[in-house]
Amino acid sequence: MAAENMSDIKRRMKSISSTKQITKAMELVAGAKLNRAKDLAVKRKNYTATTIEFISRLSNYTKHMDNPYFKENDSNKRLYIILTGDKGLSGGYNSNIIKKFLETEGQKGHNKEDISIISIGSKGTMYFLKNDYEVVGKYININEDIDFNLVKKISNTVLNFYNSKAVGKVYLIYSKFNSVVSQTPTCHKLLPVSPMEEETRKKPSIICEPSGEMLLDYLIPKYITSLLYGAMIDNYAGEQASIRMAMNAATDNANGLIEELNLKYNSARQAGITNEIIEIISGASASN
């Protein structure tokens, strides 16, 4: 019996060791990808923040302009651009982004007929299609090597939806990259552009050349593209950080299981030796 138990334990140890090698390799790969993505996300962070601040300051002119990007359309429909990962094994990373969408919609009165979705990432796309959401655009396996021209194409699609008054509001949901160990699911309203808060309006105005109207018409499409591009960079860095953390935890768990099984193996081996000694002694006593 002991020999059989030892054989089972040895087989389990071998299986877990093989799994550990896989999780360790995946952790190293995710770490290498994270290093590149993290540097890009950190460099992009200030640019994105400055872009938002600049457009917010320009919104001071909306009292004097009839700019469509600052006005909410009559449509009750909401367009969501939702960024998830293309890979699994990332802990709760993708589910937290979807949860953020569900929470946001829950506050607005969840009604699938009033929702259109542009899904970037295979995990979110699978979820929304499975749950019968209207997916008007889906982009898979574009997160690792982000093509700025493709981002512009997606932004133009968003603007076409808004300019045609097919949707009343546009939201961007993604995972904001704070650090290697911290990512925050975030919902940002892209359109209509929110006006400045009252206390901010007291700052000096911007002198525009050419006119503010022309400047905004030129900048808003670039503003949408810039925010989407920055969100995709953040999202990919967060995905790789989550994969690395999940694989690190899996490797630690494998080490713990191997140590536990090793103790069981040694105990079973010792029990087998003890039984053999008892049988030898008993046999010798019986012969006497």
C-alpha positions in Angstrom: 0.0 0.0 0.0 2.8 2.3 1.0 4.6 1.6 -2.3 1.5 2.5 -4.3 1.0 5.7 -2.3 4.7 6.6 -3.0 4.2 5.9 -6.7 1.1 8.2 -6.8 2.9 10.9 -4.9 5.9 10.8 -7.2 3.7 11.0 -10.2 1.9 14.1 -8.8 5.2 15.7 -8.0 6.4 15.2 -11.5 3.2 16.6 -12.9 3.3 19.7 -10.7 7.0 20.2 -11.6 6.1 20.3 -15.3 3.4 22.8 -14.6 5.8 24.9 -12.6 8.2 25.0 -15.5 5.4 26.4 -17.7 4.2 29.0 -15.2 7.8 30.1 -14.6 8.5 30.5 -18.3 5.2 32.4 -18.8 6.2 34.7 -15.9 9.6 35.5 -17.5 8.0 36.2 -20.9 5.3 38.5 -19.3 8.1 40.2 -17.4 10.1 41.0 -20.5 7.0 42.3 -22.3 6.0 44.3 -19.2 9.4 46.1 -19.1 8.8 47.4 -22.6 5.2 48.2 -22.1 5.8 49.9 -18.7 8.3 52.3 -20.1 6.0 53.3 -22.9 3.0 53.7 -20.5 5.1 55.9 -18.1 6.3 58.1 -21.0 2.8 58.4 -22.4 1.1 59.3 -19.1 2.2 62.9 -19.0 1.3 63.4 -22.7 -2.2 62.0 -22.1 -2.8 64.1 -19.0 -1.6 67.3 -20.8 -3.9 66.6 -23.7 -6.9 66.2 -21.4 -6.0 69.4 -19.5 -5.6 71.4 -22.7 -8.9 70.4 -24.2 -10.5 71.0 -20.8 -9.1 74.6 -20.8 -10.3 75.1 -24.4 -13.8 74.2 -23.3 -13.9 77.7 -21.8 -14.9 78.8 -25.3 -18.0 76.6 -25.4 -20.2 79.4 -24.1 -19.6 81.2 -27.3 -19.4 78.4 -29.8 -21.9 75.9 -31.2 -19.4 73.0 -31.4 -21.1 69.6 -31.8 -18.5 67.8 -29.8 -19.5 69.7 -26.6 -23.2 69.1 -27.1 -25.0 65.8 -26.2 -27.0 64.3 -29.0 -30.7 63.5 -28.6 -30.1 59.8 -28.9 -30.5 57.6 -25.8 -27.9 55.2 -27.2 -24.5 55.0 -25.6 -21.4 53.8 -27.3 -18.7 52.1 -25.3 -15.1 51.5 -26.4 -14.0 48.6 -24.0 -10.5 47.5 -23.8 -9.7 44.0 -22.5 -6.8 41.6 -22.9 -6.2 39.0 -25.6 -4.7 36.4 -23.2 -6.1 34.5 -20.3 -4.2 33.5 -17.1 -4.2 37.1 -15.8 -6.1 36.7 -12.6 -9.1 39.1 -12.3 -7.8 41.6 -14.9 -10.3 41.1 -17.7 -13.3 40.4 -15.3 -12.6 43.6 -13.4 -12.8 45.7 -16.7 -16.1 44.0 -17.6 -17.3 44.5 -14.0 -16.6 48.2 -14.4 -18.7 48.3 -17.5 -21.6 46.6 -15.7 -21.3 48.9 -12.8 -21.3 52.0 -15.0 -24.4 50.8 -16.9 -26.1 49.8 -13.7 -26.0 53.4 -12.6 -27.5 54.5 -15.9 -30.3 51.9 -16.0 -29.0 48.8 -17.8 -30.7 48.3 -21.1 -28.9 46.4 -23.8 -31.0 48.0 -26.6 -29.4 51.4 -25.7 -25.8 50.1 -25.8 -23.4 49.7 -28.7 -19.9 48.4 -28.1 -16.6 48.6 -29.8 -14.6 45.8 -28.3 -10.8 45.7 -28.3 -9.4 42.5 -27.0 -10.6 38.9 -27.5 -11.7 38.3 -23.9 -14.2 41.2 -23.9 -15.3 40.4 -27.4 -16.2 36.8 -26.4 -18.1 38.1 -23.4 -20.2 40.7 -25.2 -21.0 38.4 -28.1 -22.0 35.6 -25.8 -24.3 37.9 -23.8 -26.0 39.3 -26.9 -24.7 42.9 -26.8 -24.6 44.9 -30.0 -20.9 44.8 -31.0 -20.4 47.3 -33.8 -16.7 46.8 -33.9 -14.3 44.1 -32.7 -10.5 44.2 -32.8 -8.5 41.1 -31.6 -4.8 40.6 -31.2 -3.8 44.3 -31.8 -2.7 45.1 -28.2 0.9 43.9 -28.3 1.9 45.8 -31.4 -0.3 48.9 -31.4 -0.7 50.4 -34.9 -1.4 54.2 -34.6 -3.1 54.2 -38.0 -5.5 51.5 -36.8 -6.2 53.6 -33.7 -7.0 56.6 -36.0 -9.4 54.3 -37.9 -11.2 53.3 -34.7 -11.4 56.9 -33.7 -12.9 57.9 -37.0 -15.5 55.2 -36.6 -16.4 56.6 -33.1 -16.7 60.2 -34.5 -18.9 59.0 -37.4 -21.3 57.4 -34.9 -21.4 60.6 -32.9 -21.6 63.0 -35.8 -24.4 61.0 -37.4 -26.3 61.3 -34.0 -26.5 57.5 -33.8 -25.3 57.7 -30.2 -25.7 60.4 -27.5 -22.6 59.7 -25.5 -19.3 57.9 -25.9 -17.4 56.2 -23.1 -14.0 54.6 -22.9 -13.4 51.8 -20.4 -10.0 50.4 -19.8 -7.5 49.5 -17.1 -5.4 52.5 -16.0 -1.8 51.5 -15.4 -0.6 52.9 -12.1 2.3 50.6 -11.3 3.4 47.0 -11.8 1.2 46.0 -8.8 -1.7 48.4 -9.3 -4.1 48.8 -12.2 -7.5 50.7 -11.9 -10.5 49.9 -14.1 -11.5 53.3 -15.4 -14.5 54.8 -17.3 -13.8 58.1 -19.1 -16.4 60.0 -21.0 -15.0 60.9 -24.4 -18.0 62.6 -26.0 -19.5 65.1 -25.4 -16.4 66.8 -24.0 -17.1 67.9 -20.5 -16.8 71.6 -19.8 -14.4 73.1 -17.3 -15.3 73.3 -13.7 -16.3 76.8 -12.6 -13.2 77.4 -10.4 -11.0 76.5 -13.3 -12.6 79.0 -15.6 -11.0 81.8 -13.6 -7.6 81.0 -15.0 -6.3 83.2 -17.9 -7.9 82.5 -21.2 -6.0 81.0 -24.2 -5.5 83.2 -27.3 -6.3 81.1 -30.3 -5.0 81.5 -33.8 -6.8 80.6 -36.0 -10.2 80.9 -34.3 -11.2 78.7 -31.3 -13.9 77.1 -33.5 -11.4 76.0 -36.1 -9.0 74.9 -33.5 -11.5 72.7 -31.7 -12.7 71.1 -35.0 -9.1 70.2 -35.7 -8.1 69.1 -32.2 -11.1 67.0 -31.0 -10.5 64.1 -33.5 -6.8 64.1 -32.5 -7.9 64.3 -28.8 -10.0 61.1 -29.2 -7.2 59.3 -31.0 -4.7 60.4 -28.4 -6.8 59.2 -25.4 -7.6 55.9 -27.1 -3.9 55.3 -28.0 -2.8 56.1 -24.4 -5.6 53.8 -23.0 -4.4 50.9 -25.2 -0.8 51.4 -24.0 -2.0 51.4 -20.4 -4.2 48.4 -20.9 -1.5 46.3 -22.5 1.0 47.1 -19.7 -1.7 46.3 -17.1 -2.4 43.0 -18.8 1.3 41.9 -18.8 1.7 43.0 -15.1 -1.4 40.9 -14.2 -0.1 37.9 -16.1 3.3 38.1 -14.5 1.7 38.4 -11.0 -0.7 35.5 -11.7 2.1 33.3 -13.0 4.4 34.2 -10.1 1.6 33.2 -7.7 1.1 30.0 -9.6 4.8 29.2 -9.4 4.8 29.8 -5.6 1.8 27.6 -5.2 3.5 24.8 -7.2 6.6 25.1 -5.0 4.4 24.8 -1.9 2.6 21.7 -3.3 5.9 20.1 -4.2 7.2 20.7 -0.6 4.0 19.3 0.8 4.1 16.2 -1.4 7.8 15.7 -0.7 7.0 15.5 3.1 4.2 13.0 2.3 6.6 11.0 0.1 9.2 10.9 2.9 6.6 9.9 5.5 5.3 7.1 3.2 8.8 5.9 2.6 9.6 5.9 6.3 6.4 4.0 7.0 7.4 1.4 4.4 10.8 1.0 5.9 9.3 0.7 9.4 6.9 -2.0 8.2 9.6 -4.0 6.6 11.7 -3.9 9.8 8.7 -5.0 11.8 8.1 -7.9 9.4 11.7 -9.0 9.6 11.7 -8.9 13.4 8.3 -10.7 13.5 9.6 -13.4 11.2 12.8 -13.9 13.2 10.8 -14.1 16.5 8.4 -16.7 14.9 11.3 -18.9 13.8 12.7 -18.9 17.3 
